[in-house]
């Protein structure tokens, strides 16, 4: 029971990255990059991702599978957090001439899938 509570707390904290849609809305629309096709494409991708996040089963699905699925739910939430950070970074880069904020200034390769070697 204690382990499930710790996993749930970690997953809840991991989901605290701001939405890429909110990041795009906070950027100045007077920026010359705002009207570019790349910015429009990045904002559309962020909006599509936000809608997909709302449509998936979320925590209720994990509760239905039982306590052993909490790790799976935590992994899904962590993946969603990573995707939100990557999309927010992409929206900022495509839509703003300002430097990246500290929370989006990271190497995107850290979220790239790792090559697995099997024996």
C-alpha positions in Angstrom: 0.0 0.0 0.0 2.8 2.4 0.9 4.6 1.7 -2.4 1.4 2.5 -4.4 1.0 5.8 -2.6 4.6 6.7 -3.4 4.1 5.8 -7.1 0.9 7.8 -7.2 2.6 10.8 -5.7 5.5 10.7 -8.1 3.1 10.4 -11.1 1.1 13.3 -9.8 4.2 15.5 -9.5 5.4 14.3 -12.9 2.2 15.6 -14.5 2.9 19.2 -13.5 4.5 20.5 -16.7 2.5 23.3 -18.3 0.5 22.6 -21.4 2.2 23.3 -24.8 -1.1 25.1 -25.8 -0.7 27.4 -22.7 3.0 28.0 -23.7 1.9 29.1 -27.2 -0.9 31.3 -25.8 1.6 33.1 -23.5 3.9 34.0 -26.4 3.7 37.5 -27.9 1.6 37.5 -31.1 3.5 40.5 -32.4 6.6 38.4 -32.9 7.4 38.0 -36.6 7.7 34.2 -36.1 4.1 34.0 -34.8 2.5 34.1 -38.2 4.9 31.7 -39.8 3.7 28.3 -41.2 6.1 26.5 -38.8 4.5 28.2 -35.8 1.0 27.4 -37.0 2.1 23.8 -37.5 3.6 23.6 -34.0 0.5 25.1 -32.4 -1.7 22.7 -34.3 0.4 19.7 -33.1 0.3 21.0 -29.5 -3.5 21.4 -29.7 -3.9 17.9 -31.2 -1.8 16.4 -28.4 -3.8 18.3 -25.8 -7.0 16.8 -27.2 -5.5 13.3 -27.3 -4.5 13.7 -23.6 -8.1 14.6 -22.7 -9.5 11.7 -24.6 -7.5 8.8 -23.1 -8.7 6.9 -20.1 -6.2 8.3 -17.6 -6.2 7.4 -13.9 -9.5 5.6 -14.0 -8.1 3.0 -16.3 -5.3 2.2 -13.9 -7.7 1.9 -11.0 -9.8 -0.6 -12.9 -6.7 -2.7 -13.5 -5.9 -2.9 -9.8 -3.0 -1.9 -7.6 -0.4 -3.6 -9.8 -1.0 -1.3 -12.7 0.1 1.8 -10.8 3.6 1.5 -12.2 2.2 1.4 -15.7 0.0 4.5 -15.0 3.1 6.3 -13.6 5.1 5.4 -16.7 2.3 6.7 -19.0 2.2 9.9 -17.0 5.9 10.4 -17.2 5.8 9.8 -21.0 3.0 12.4 -21.2 5.1 14.9 -19.2 8.1 14.4 -21.5 5.9 14.9 -24.6 4.4 18.1 -23.1 7.9 19.5 -22.5 9.1 18.6 -26.0 6.0 20.2 -27.6 6.2 23.3 -25.4 9.9 23.6 -26.4 9.0 23.2 -30.1 6.2 25.8 -29.9 8.5 28.3 -28.3 11.3 27.7 -30.8 8.9 28.0 -33.8 6.8 30.9 -32.5 9.1 33.2 -30.6 12.3 35.1 -31.2 12.9 35.2 -27.4 15.5 32.9 -25.8 14.2 29.7 -24.3 13.0 29.9 -20.7 15.0 27.9 -18.2 12.5 25.1 -17.9 12.5 24.5 -21.7 16.3 24.9 -22.2 17.3 21.2 -22.4 18.7 18.8 -24.9 15.7 17.1 -26.6 17.9 14.0 -27.3 17.5 13.0 -23.6 13.9 12.0 -24.4 14.8 10.0 -27.6 14.2 6.3 -27.4 17.3 4.4 -26.2 18.6 1.6 -28.3 18.2 -1.7 -26.5 20.8 -4.4 -26.9 19.6 -7.9 -26.1 22.1 -10.7 -25.2 
